[in-house]
Amino acid sequence: MSIVIIGGNECMERRYCDECKKHGLKAKVFCKSCSDIKGRMGNPDLVVLFTNTVSHKLVHTVLNNVPATTNVVRSHTSSLSSLQNILKNNAV
């Protein structure tokens, strides 16, 4: 199972990955916009959008390129406890 996290704090990137690994998920974290986000995302099972720390343009880009079968969760806060709750409530 895989998860893509869009937004969040750069200093928390390693913690996001570690938390996902505890739940048995492979994680990709994009704290900033990158040139080929469509190609880098792949086909994840879950996409988490931390909307407070990401631009509207990046949100629209991700939502337009995510497959229809992928679950998308938006969260205003980008804390570790917020990610833990998302992973708990959206068990893939």
C-alpha positions, 0 to 999 in steps of 0.5 A, spaced: 500 500 500 502 506 498 500 514 500 502 520 498 503 526 502 502 533 499 504 539 503 506 539 511 513 542 514 520 540 511 522 538 517 517 533 519 518 529 512 522 524 516 517 523 521 511 523 516 515 517 513 516 513 519 509 514 521 507 511 515 512 505 515 509 503 522 502 502 519 505 498 513 505 504 508 510 506 503 510 514 503 512 519 498 512 526 501 512 532 497 512 539 501 514 543 495 511 543 488 516 540 484 516 540 476 513 533 475 509 531 480 504 527 476 509 522 474 512 522 481 506 521 485 504 514 481 498 510 483 497 511 490 492 508 495 491 514 499 493 522 498 493 526 504 493 534 502 495 538 508 492 544 505 494 550 510 502 549 507 500 548 500 498 552 494 492 552 491 495 551 484 498 545 487 492 542 490 488 543 483 494 539 480 494 533 484 486 533 484 486 533 477 492 528 476 489 523 481 486 516 479 479 516 480 480 510 485 484 513 490 482 516 496 483 523 498 483 526 505 484 534 506 487 536 513 488 543 515 493 542 520 500 538 518 501 535 525 504 528 526 498 527 530 493 529 524 497 524 520 496 519 525 488 520 525 488 520 518 491 513 517 487 510 523 481 513 520 482 511 513 485 504 513 487 502 506 
